[in-house]
Amino acid sequence: MLETLIALLLPILAAVESNNKPSAIGDNGAAVGCLQIHAIMVKDVNRISGKAYTLQDRRDKAKSYEMATIYLKHYGKPNAEYLVRIWNAGPDANRQPGTRKYWLKCQKVIKERRK
């Protein structure tokens, strides 16, 4: 169930983060790719999974989705809001009120896609 929910959320996150652009760069160059992945997350995913993703892999949509899945499966639970907020601000995101705004942005995209 968790992996299915993550798979459904990843296109929503990519739409909110970068308008689905694998070449997107944000946060003054720190966030890269369609999911706007930071270097620290790549390092964390490699630690969690034992894999060897590179910073360049953030520009590859499929690899970005793989990294996001590993990350969200590790820290998440089967709750869309929880997963979205973790993606926005890390494992302690639900304690950060600013992530609520991000969740609302994602909800808007979800509702638009249901039409």
N, CA and C of each residue as an Amber inpcrd file, in Angstrom:
protein
   345
   0.8170000  -1.2030000   0.0000000   0.0000000   0.0000000   0.0000000
   0.8630000   1.2700000   0.0000000   1.9110000   1.3040000   0.8230000
   2.7690000   2.4810000   0.8940000   3.4270000   2.7620000  -0.4500000
   3.9630000   1.7260000  -1.0740000   4.6450000   1.9240000  -2.3590000
   3.6650000   2.3970000  -3.4390000   2.4330000   1.8940000  -3.4210000
   1.4210000   2.3300000  -4.3820000   1.0830000   3.7990000  -4.1720000
   0.9240000   4.2060000  -2.9280000   0.6220000   5.6050000  -2.6170000
   1.7730000   6.5110000  -3.0620000   2.9800000   6.0870000  -2.8080000
   4.1430000   6.8700000  -3.2330000   4.1460000   7.0140000  -4.7520000
   3.8950000   5.9290000  -5.4680000   3.8700000   5.9750000  -6.9380000
   2.8130000   6.9490000  -7.4480000   1.6980000   7.0270000  -6.7590000
   0.6410000   7.9680000  -7.1510000   1.0380000   9.4100000  -6.8430000
   1.7960000   9.6100000  -5.7820000   2.1740000  10.9580000  -5.3660000
   3.3520000  11.5420000  -6.1500000   4.2480000  10.7090000  -6.6530000
   5.4560000  11.2290000  -7.3010000   5.1610000  12.1800000  -8.4640000
   4.2210000  11.8840000  -9.3650000   3.9290000  12.8620000 -10.4270000
   3.3650000  14.1740000  -9.8800000   2.6500000  14.1080000  -8.7810000
   2.1180000  15.3140000  -8.1390000   3.2830000  16.1480000  -7.5940000
   4.2010000  15.4780000  -6.9080000   5.3590000  16.1760000  -6.3570000
   6.1980000  16.8030000  -7.4670000   6.3860000  16.0710000  -8.5660000
   7.1730000  16.6000000  -9.6880000   6.4860000  17.8220000 -10.3050000
   5.1730000  17.7870000 -10.3770000   4.4360000  18.9330000 -10.9190000
   4.6080000  20.1620000 -10.0250000   4.5130000  19.9590000  -8.7360000
   4.6430000  21.0770000  -7.7910000   6.0850000  21.5690000  -7.7190000
   7.0260000  20.6470000  -7.6930000   8.4310000  21.0140000  -7.5230000
   9.0320000  21.7120000  -8.7440000   8.7170000  21.2150000  -9.9420000
   9.4510000  21.7060000 -11.1200000   8.6190000  21.8020000 -12.3890000
   7.3210000  21.6020000 -12.2770000   6.4870000  21.4970000 -13.4670000
   6.9860000  20.3610000 -14.3600000   7.4650000  19.2920000 -13.7130000
   7.9400000  18.0640000 -14.3760000   9.1830000  18.2550000 -15.2370000
  10.0300000  19.2000000 -14.9050000  11.2240000  19.4670000 -15.7120000
  12.4580000  18.8160000 -15.0850000  13.0120000  17.7860000 -15.7370000
  14.2080000  17.1220000 -15.2110000  15.4330000  18.0420000 -15.1210000
  15.4360000  19.1160000 -15.9010000  16.5790000  20.0360000 -15.9040000
  16.4200000  21.1830000 -14.9020000  15.3490000  21.1850000 -14.1330000
  15.0840000  22.2860000 -13.1980000  16.1510000  22.3780000 -12.1130000
  16.4670000  23.6110000 -11.7690000  17.4210000  23.8930000 -10.6900000
  16.7720000  24.9320000  -9.7920000  16.7830000  24.6760000  -8.4790000
  16.1740000  25.6080000  -7.5290000  17.0180000  25.7680000  -6.2870000
  16.5030000  26.5080000  -5.3450000  17.1980000  26.7680000  -4.0750000
  18.6420000  27.2100000  -4.3080000  18.8070000  28.1920000  -5.2000000
  20.1400000  28.7260000  -5.5210000  21.1200000  27.6400000  -5.9690000
  20.6200000  26.6860000  -6.7410000  21.4680000  25.6310000  -7.2920000
  21.5570000  24.3750000  -6.4490000  20.9560000  24.3900000  -5.2670000
  21.0580000  23.2370000  -4.3620000  20.0780000  22.1180000  -4.6970000
  18.9290000  22.4480000  -5.2550000  17.9060000  21.4520000  -5.5770000
  17.8910000  21.2410000  -7.0900000  17.9030000  19.9690000  -7.5040000
  18.0590000  19.6550000  -8.9220000  17.0520000  18.5990000  -9.3530000
  16.5860000  18.7380000 -10.5850000  15.7510000  17.7260000 -11.2110000
  14.2620000  17.9400000 -11.0100000  13.5000000  17.0230000 -11.5700000
  12.0420000  17.1540000 -11.5400000  11.4780000  17.1210000 -10.1230000
  12.1730000  16.4830000  -9.2070000  11.7110000  16.4240000  -7.8160000
  12.4980000  17.3530000  -6.8960000  13.3930000  18.1460000  -7.4850000
  14.1830000  19.1270000  -6.7310000  14.9020000  18.4810000  -5.5430000
  15.7260000  17.4990000  -5.8600000  16.4510000  16.7220000  -4.8590000
  17.7420000  17.4290000  -4.4590000  17.9740000  17.5030000  -3.1510000
  19.1920000  18.0940000  -2.5970000  20.2620000  17.0020000  -2.4400000
  21.5130000  17.4120000  -2.4180000  22.6370000  16.4790000  -2.2750000
  22.5280000  15.6480000  -0.9990000  22.0740000  16.2480000   0.0810000
  21.9660000  15.5260000   1.3560000  20.9780000  14.3570000   1.2520000
  19.9410000  14.5250000   0.4250000  18.9910000  13.4330000   0.2560000
  19.6050000  12.2840000  -0.5410000  20.4090000  12.6090000  -1.5450000
  21.0940000  11.5600000  -2.3120000  21.9830000  10.7520000  -1.3590000
  22.7150000  11.4510000  -0.5340000  23.5840000  10.7850000   0.4450000
  22.7680000   9.9070000   1.3970000  21.6350000  10.4110000   1.8550000
  20.7800000   9.6500000   2.7700000  20.1910000   8.4160000   2.0900000
  19.7450000   8.5710000   0.8510000  19.1970000   7.4330000   0.0970000
  20.2680000   6.3660000  -0.1030000  21.4760000   6.7780000  -0.4010000
  22.5650000   5.8020000  -0.5660000  22.8380000   5.0760000   0.7520000
  22.7840000   5.7990000   1.8410000  22.9770000   5.1770000   3.1590000
  21.8640000   4.1680000   3.4490000  20.6390000   4.5670000   3.1940000
  19.4720000   3.7160000   3.4640000  19.4960000   2.4620000   2.5920000
  19.8000000   2.6410000   1.3110000  19.6400000   1.5620000   0.3310000
  20.9130000   0.7670000   0.0480000  22.0570000   1.3410000   0.3640000
  23.3090000   0.6910000   0.0010000  23.6480000   0.8620000  -1.4710000
  22.9040000   1.7120000  -2.1590000  23.1570000   1.9670000  -3.5830000
  24.1550000   3.1030000  -3.7230000  24.4340000   3.4710000  -4.9480000
  25.4220000   4.5140000  -5.2040000  24.8830000   5.5360000  -6.2010000
  23.7700000   6.1600000  -5.8720000  23.2460000   7.2220000  -6.7230000
  24.2290000   8.3850000  -6.7040000  24.3000000   9.0850000  -7.8260000
  25.1860000  10.2450000  -7.9330000  24.3510000  11.5210000  -7.9640000
  25.0080000  12.6430000  -7.7830000  24.2990000  13.9180000  -7.8710000
  23.7280000  14.1200000  -9.2760000  24.4040000  13.6230000 -10.2780000
  23.9120000  13.7310000 -11.6540000  22.6040000  12.9550000 -11.8420000
  22.3910000  11.8900000 -11.0700000  21.1660000  11.0910000 -11.1880000
  19.9090000  11.8980000 -10.8830000  20.0590000  13.0200000 -10.2190000
  18.8990000  13.8650000  -9.9210000  18.2680000  14.4150000 -11.1930000
  19.0340000  14.4630000 -12.2740000  18.5340000  14.9770000 -13.5530000
  17.7940000  13.9040000 -14.3580000  17.8520000  12.6770000 -13.9130000
  17.1930000  11.5440000 -14.5700000  15.8700000  11.2790000 -13.8460000
  14.7690000  11.4390000 -14.5490000  13.4490000  11.3100000 -13.9190000
  13.2580000   9.9370000 -13.2760000  13.6250000   8.8830000 -13.9740000
  13.4340000   7.5340000 -13.4280000  14.2600000   7.3310000 -12.1570000
  15.5080000   7.7820000 -12.1790000  16.3520000   7.6370000 -10.9900000
  15.8790000   8.5350000  -9.8570000  15.3770000   9.7080000 -10.1950000
  14.8120000  10.5890000  -9.1670000  13.6130000   9.9230000  -8.4950000
  12.7660000   9.3010000  -9.2930000  11.6090000   8.5970000  -8.7370000
  12.0580000   7.4270000  -7.8620000  13.1080000   6.7160000  -8.2870000
  13.6370000   5.6080000  -7.4750000  14.1390000   6.1230000  -6.1290000
  14.9130000   7.2100000  -6.1730000  15.4430000   7.7690000  -4.9280000
  14.3150000   8.2430000  -4.0150000  13.3320000   8.8960000  -4.5900000
  12.2040000   9.3820000  -3.8000000  11.4360000   8.2200000  -3.1730000
  11.2620000   7.1590000  -3.9200000  10.5520000   5.9850000  -3.3990000
  11.3060000   5.3840000  -2.2180000  12.6030000   5.2280000  -2.3660000
  13.4190000   4.6830000  -1.2720000  13.2950000   5.5710000  -0.0400000
  13.4400000   6.8590000  -0.2410000  13.3960000   7.8310000   0.8550000
  12.0390000   7.8100000   1.5610000  10.9730000   7.8880000   0.7800000
   9.6360000   7.9560000   1.3710000   9.2190000   6.6280000   2.0140000
   9.6360000   5.5150000   1.4330000   9.3460000   4.2220000   2.0690000
  10.0540000   4.1100000   3.4110000  11.2550000   4.6270000   3.4800000
  12.0410000   4.5380000   4.7140000  11.4530000   5.4030000   5.8340000
  11.0950000   6.6290000   5.5020000  10.6440000   7.5670000   6.5280000
   9.1230000   7.6840000   6.6530000   8.4080000   7.2120000   5.6460000
   6.9800000   7.4730000   5.5780000   6.0860000   6.4380000   6.2050000
   4.8160000   6.7140000   6.0660000   3.7520000   5.8050000   6.4420000
   2.6370000   6.0320000   5.4310000   1.6860000   5.0970000   5.3210000
   0.6650000   5.2170000   4.2720000  -0.3570000   6.3250000   4.5490000
   0.0950000   7.5440000   4.3910000  -0.7420000   8.7200000   4.5920000
  -0.2160000   9.7850000   3.6310000  -1.0450000  10.2040000   2.6920000
  -0.5950000  11.1190000   1.6440000  -0.0370000  12.4200000   2.2130000
  -0.7370000  13.0220000   3.1500000  -0.2530000  14.2910000   3.7070000
   1.1030000  14.1110000   4.3810000   1.2410000  13.0620000   5.1340000
   2.5010000  12.7870000   5.8260000   3.6450000  12.6530000   4.8200000
   3.4240000  11.8890000   3.7580000   4.4530000  11.6790000   2.7420000
   4.8330000  12.9780000   2.0330000   3.8410000  13.7520000   1.6740000
   4.0860000  15.0140000   0.9780000   4.8810000  15.9660000   1.8610000
   4.5210000  16.0470000   3.1180000   5.2160000  16.9630000   4.0260000
   6.6580000  16.4960000   4.2900000   6.8700000  15.1870000   4.3670000
   8.2320000  14.6630000   4.5000000   9.0550000  15.0370000   3.2710000
   8.4560000  14.9080000   2.0960000   9.1880000  15.2510000   0.8870000
   9.5990000  16.7230000   0.9130000   8.7480000  17.5490000   1.4040000
   9.0040000  18.9840000   1.4250000  10.0940000  19.3940000   2.4080000
  10.1530000  18.7390000   3.5630000  11.0600000  19.2490000   4.6030000
  11.7750000  18.1830000   5.4140000  11.7490000  16.9430000   4.9650000
  12.4940000  15.9030000   5.6640000  11.6850000  15.1480000   6.7000000
  12.3180000  14.1890000   7.3380000  11.6270000  13.2730000   8.2570000
  10.8790000  13.9350000   9.4150000  11.2970000  15.1090000   9.8380000
  10.6090000  15.8020000  10.9300000   9.6170000  16.8440000  10.4280000
   9.2310000  16.7450000   9.1770000   8.4100000  17.7690000   8.5330000
   7.0820000  18.0200000   9.2170000   6.4780000  16.9970000   9.7640000
   5.1540000  17.1970000  10.3510000   5.1930000  18.0780000  11.5910000
   6.3930000  18.3430000  12.0810000   6.5440000  19.2720000  13.2040000
   6.7690000  20.6930000  12.7110000   6.8970000  20.8530000  11.4140000
   7.1750000  22.1680000  10.8300000   5.9150000  22.7150000  10.1680000
   5.3590000  23.7810000  10.7120000   4.0980000  24.3030000  10.1850000
   4.1530000  24.7520000   8.7320000   5.3220000  25.1340000   8.2380000
   5.4450000  25.5800000   6.8500000   5.1210000  24.5090000   5.8360000
   5.1930000  23.2550000   6.2330000   4.9100000  22.1700000   5.2920000
   3.4180000  22.0490000   4.9920000   2.5980000  22.6400000   5.8110000
   1.1410000  22.6210000   5.5770000   0.8160000  23.3230000   4.2590000
   1.4840000  24.4290000   3.9920000   1.2700000  25.1780000   2.7520000
   1.6350000  24.3190000   1.5340000   2.7220000  23.5690000   1.6470000
   3.1430000  22.6820000   0.5670000   2.0910000  21.5940000   0.3320000
   1.5650000  21.0350000   1.3980000   0.5160000  20.0270000   1.2900000
  -0.6940000  20.6100000   0.5540000  -1.0540000  21.8280000   0.8570000
  -2.2010000  22.4590000   0.1980000  -1.9460000  22.6420000  -1.2960000
  -0.7070000  22.9890000  -1.6770000  -0.3480000  23.0860000  -3.1050000
  -0.5310000  21.7420000  -3.7910000  -0.0730000  20.6890000  -3.1350000
  -0.1950000  19.3460000  -3.7130000  -1.6540000  18.9260000  -3.8150000
  -2.4360000  19.2580000  -2.8180000  -3.8670000  18.9350000  -2.8670000
  -4.5330000  19.6040000  -4.0620000  -4.1480000  20.8350000  -4.3410000
  -4.7110000  21.5570000  -5.4790000  -4.4150000  20.8140000  -6.7910000
  -3.1840000  20.3280000  -6.9570000  -2.8110000  19.5800000  -8.1650000
  -3.5990000  18.2740000  -8.2320000  -3.7400000  17.5970000  -7.1110000
  -4.5050000  16.3440000  -7.0570000  -5.9350000  16.5980000  -7.5250000
  -6.5660000  17.6320000  -7.0120000  -7.9560000  17.9500000  -7.3830000
  -8.0710000  18.3000000  -8.8550000  -7.0920000  19.0400000  -9.3820000
  -7.1100000  19.4010000 -10.8110000  -7.0030000  18.1600000 -11.6910000
  -6.2110000  17.1910000 -11.2640000  -6.0230000  15.9810000 -12.0680000
  -7.2210000  15.0420000 -12.0050000  -8.0390000  15.1940000 -11.0060000
  -9.2350000  14.3390000 -10.8830000 -10.3410000  14.7850000 -11.8120000
 -10.2700000  15.9980000 -12.3060000 -11.3290000  16.5530000 -13.1870000
 -11.3300000  15.8620000 -14.5290000
